[in-house]
Amino acid sequence: MVIPWGVRRIETGVFANRRDITSVELPETLIEIHNSRLEVIYPGSGAFSGCSSLTNITIPQSVRYVGVNAFSGCSSLKNVTFIEDFETDQCLAEIGYDAFKDCLNLTIHAPAGGDPEKYARAYKIPFVEESGWTTDDGVNYYTKG
């Protein structure tokens, strides 16, 4: 599934329990992946919760918030990669409570020191330090730290 360029926010449960989704490509215009409009915690109300066939996702550097339960119950999710743009020093600002709950085979890939690493350590999720940057022509490059 490709979320089109220009989308800035994914709301509560928009793609919840879609077993046909195996991968998601998020645009660099995306800023928030939410659990609810009012920021109230509703268990299981995540934007992609229960997408049991989803295996990998890359979160672009534009995303500033991954909401509570956003990917909870994505039981096949193996890799989440967070991208940082070194030129603008932008990185994910916050990951909500239980954003990846019940993703039992998950590994988080991200630059060291940010919220993705803190989340991984708090929830005992394997963490792989990776650095990434975007060139002037928009090509992404990744290196393992």
N, C-alpha and C positions, 0 to 999 in steps of 0.2 A: 504494500500500500504506500502510495506517495501522497503526503499532505502537501497541497499546492503552495507555491511561493506567495507570500503576502499574508498568510494566516499568522496571527500573533498570539492566539490563545486557544487552548483546547479545554473545553468545559467538562464538567462532571459527567462521567459515564457515557460519553459520546460513542466510544468504541468498546464499552464493557461487554465481556462475555462473547466476543466475536472469535470463535474458534477457527475461522478461515484466515485470520491474519497471522502470517508467519514472519513478516518483517515490516518495519515501518521506516520510511525515509522522511525525516523532519526538515522543514526549510529553515534557513538561517534567519528568517523573519520572526520565527516563533520565540516568544518570551516566557510564556507560562503554560504549564500542564497542570490543570487544577483538579481538585477534588470536589469543590462546591463553590457556587457563586458567592456565598456569604462567608466563606472561610470557616464554616462550621464543620466539625469532623463528623462525617457519616461513614462508618465502616463499610467497606466494599463499594464505595461510590466513585472510585478512581476512574480517570479517563480511559485507561486501557486495562482496568482490573479484569481478571478472569480470561484474558486472551491466552488460552492454554497452548496455542501453537506458536506463539511469538518466541523466537529464539535469540535474536540479536537486535540491539538498537544503539544508534549513535545519537547522543544529545548534542546539538550544535552549541557553539559558544554564545549564541544570542539568548539561550534559555536562562532565566534568572531564578526560576522556581519550579520544582517538581513537587506537586501537591501530595497530601496525605493519601495513601493507598493508590497512587496513580498507576502503578504496575503490579499491585498486589494480586496474588493468585495466578500470575503468569508462570505456571509450573515448568514450562520448557525453556524459560529465559536463561541463557547461559552467559551472555556478555552484554554489559552496558558500558559504552565508551563515552566519556565526557570530553569535549574538545575545548581547548583554551586558545585564544588568539593572543600571542605574545606581544604583538605590536600595540594592541589596545589594552592589554592586561585585563581582559574580561574573562571571567570564569563563572561557573554556576554559583549563585549566591546561597541557595538554601535547598535542602531536600527535606520534604515533610515526613512526619512520623509514619512509619510502616509503608513508605512509598514502594518498597520491594518485598513486602511481607509474603512469605510462602513461595519465594523464588529460591528453591533449595539448592540449585546447581549454579547459582549466579557467581560471576566474577566481575568486579568493578574495575575499569581501566580509566585512569585519569592522571593529570599532573599531581605531584605530591603537595600536601599542605592545605588543600582546600576542603570544602564541605564533603565532596564525594569520598575522600579518604577518611574523614572523621566518621561519616555514616557507615562506611565499610567496617571500620574498627569497632564502632559501637554495637553493630549488629552481627559481628563476627563473620563477615563476608570476605572472601579472598579479595585482595587488592593488588593490582599490578600498576606500578608507576609508569606512566607514559607521558611523553611530552609531544605537543603538536603545535603546529603553526600554519598560518595561511599565507601564501605568497601573494604578490600584487595581482597575479592573473587568476586568483581564486582557487588555486590547487591546494588541497590539504596534504600535508606530509606528517607522518607520525614516526616517532622513534621511541624505543623502550628505554626507560631511564635506568 
